[in-house]
Amino acid sequence: MTQNEEPARARRRFTERLACTLLFTVVQLWSAAVIVTQLETSGIVALAVALVLAGGLVAVADAWREVRSDRRQLDDEIREDLVRL
């Protein structure tokens, strides 16, 4: 693998992760909106639904945290490559 291929692969992996996270977020938000607006329940079932929705939102937040972390790492790698030039 040449020196130019590694940054390109890293950018491609980041772009793929970003696209998947964006799609995941849209699906989670859509499904949460449908559940909140269409579900008519009370008691223990409502509590269970609330916990499941909270878990989905935590998963979305975690996915975006990973994307931000990957972006910072990619930026650092690009800076290091520029310094070497």
N, C-alpha and C positions, 0 to 999 in steps of 0.2 A: 504494500500500500504506500502510495507516495504521500508526501507531506501535504499536498493540496486536497487529497481525498478525505482525510480525517475531519477537517472542519466542515466539509460538505456533508459528510455522513452525520455529524453531530447536529448540524442545522436541520437536516432531513428528519432525524429522530425527534428533535424538538418540535418541528412543524407537525409531525404525526401525532405526538402527545397533545399538542395544543388543539388540533382538530378533534381528537377523540374526547378531550375534556370539554370542549365547547358543545359537542353533540350530546355528551352525557348530561351536561348542565341543562340543556334545552329539554331533553326528555324528562329529567327529574322535575323541573319546574312545571312542565306541562302536566305530568301525572299528578303532582301535588295539587295543582289548580283544579284538575278534574275531580280528584277525591274530595277536596274541601267544598267544592260547589255542588257535587252530586250526591254525596253520601249523607244519608239521614239516619243517624244512629245516636245512641246515648249509652252512658254507663261504661262498663269495662271495654266494650268494643271501641268506643270513642277514644278511650285512653290508649288502647293498643294501636289504633290508627295514628294517633298523635306521636307515639313513640317511633313507629315505623317512618313517618314523615320526618321526624327529627333526625333519625339515623340517615335518611337520604340526604338531608341538608348537610350533615356532618361529612358525609362522603364527598359531596360536591366541594365543600370548603377544603377538604384534604387534597382533592385532585388539583384544585387551583394553587394550593400551597406548593405542591410538587412542581407544577408548571413554572411558578415564580422561581423556585429553587433551581430548576434546570436552566431557566433563562439567565439567572445570575452566573451560573457555572459556565454557560456558553459565552457570555460577555467576558468573563475572566480569561477564558481560553483564547478568545479573539484578541484581547489586549496583550496577552503574553506573546502571541504570534507576531503582532505588530511591533512589539519591543525588540524581538529577535531580528526583525528586518533592519 
